[in-house]
Amino acid sequence: MKTIKVLGSGCKNCETTANLIKIAAEQAGVEIEVEKVTDIAEIMAFGVMSTPGVVVDGEVVHAGGLPGPDLVREWVSEN
């Protein structure tokens, strides 16, 4: 199971990003764990300066703005 963290203050884009990830995982039939990280110190520790940021299994894969659907599908794929 993949662990995906959505980094951000809880803004609309952060919430939308988390929902896009959950929907893509459900459509792909992949089990994931989504964690929302709102602590600024923890977000900065990942080196993310613009939110939403996305961390998949400990690796930052996105920062700033809404991710595209193809990118989200890539994150939840089992590869």
C-alpha positions as semicolon CSV with decimal commas, in nm:
position;residue;x (nm);y (nm);z (nm)
1;M;0,000;0,000;0,000
2;K;0,128;0,344;-0,092
3;T;0,137;0,626;0,158
4;I;0,060;0,963;0,004
5;K;0,092;1,289;0,195
6;V;-0,076;1,607;0,080
7;L;0,116;1,904;0,216
8;G;-0,065;2,233;0,267
9;S;-0,258;2,462;0,493
10;G;-0,592;2,303;0,413
11;C;-0,672;2,545;0,132
12;K;-0,916;2,460;-0,146
13;N;-0,638;2,339;-0,379
14;C;-0,501;2,112;-0,106
15;E;-0,843;1,960;-0,041
16;T;-0,904;1,917;-0,414
17;T;-0,566;1,748;-0,459
18;A;-0,640;1,501;-0,178
19;N;-0,980;1,423;-0,331
20;L;-0,831;1,374;-0,680
21;I;-0,583;1,125;-0,537
22;K;-0,854;0,931;-0,353
23;I;-1,075;0,916;-0,664
24;A;-0,786;0,804;-0,889
25;A;-0,691;0,529;-0,644
26;E;-1,050;0,409;-0,620
27;Q;-1,082;0,401;-1,000
28;A;-0,753;0,209;-1,029
29;G;-0,855;-0,033;-0,755
30;V;-0,540;0,052;-0,558
31;E;-0,533;0,074;-0,182
32;I;-0,360;0,389;-0,055
33;E;-0,331;0,586;0,265
34;V;-0,376;0,963;0,228
35;E;-0,244;1,183;0,505
36;K;-0,295;1,559;0,514
37;V;0,002;1,748;0,657
38;T;-0,074;2,103;0,769
39;D;0,224;2,166;1,001
40;I;0,440;2,432;0,836
41;A;0,764;2,297;0,989
42;E;0,692;1,948;0,852
43;I;0,606;2,089;0,509
44;M;0,930;2,291;0,506
45;A;1,125;1,978;0,608
46;F;1,024;1,826;0,273
47;G;1,161;2,136;0,098
48;V;0,819;2,231;-0,037
49;M;0,781;2,608;-0,070
50;S;0,449;2,621;-0,256
51;T;0,145;2,413;-0,181
52;P;-0,017;2,182;-0,237
53;G;0,276;1,947;-0,219
54;V;0,247;1,572;-0,268
55;V;0,478;1,310;-0,119
56;V;0,450;0,948;-0,236
57;D;0,626;0,692;-0,017
58;G;0,862;0,959;0,119
59;E;0,947;1,122;-0,216
60;V;0,823;1,470;-0,313
61;V;0,653;1,432;-0,651
62;H;0,465;1,763;-0,681
63;A;0,463;2,115;-0,542
64;G;0,238;2,411;-0,620
65;G;-0,093;2,415;-0,804
66;L;-0,338;2,142;-0,888
67;P;-0,182;1,832;-1,043
68;G;-0,313;1,703;-1,374
69;P;-0,519;1,382;-1,389
70;D;-0,247;1,182;-1,569
71;L;0,004;1,273;-1,300
72;V;-0,236;1,170;-1,022
73;R;-0,303;0,837;-1,194
74;E;0,072;0,780;-1,217
75;W;0,109;0,832;-0,839
76;V;-0,153;0,572;-0,751
77;S;-0,048;0,315;-1,008
78;E;0,102;-0,001;-0,865
79;N;0,429;0,040;-1,055
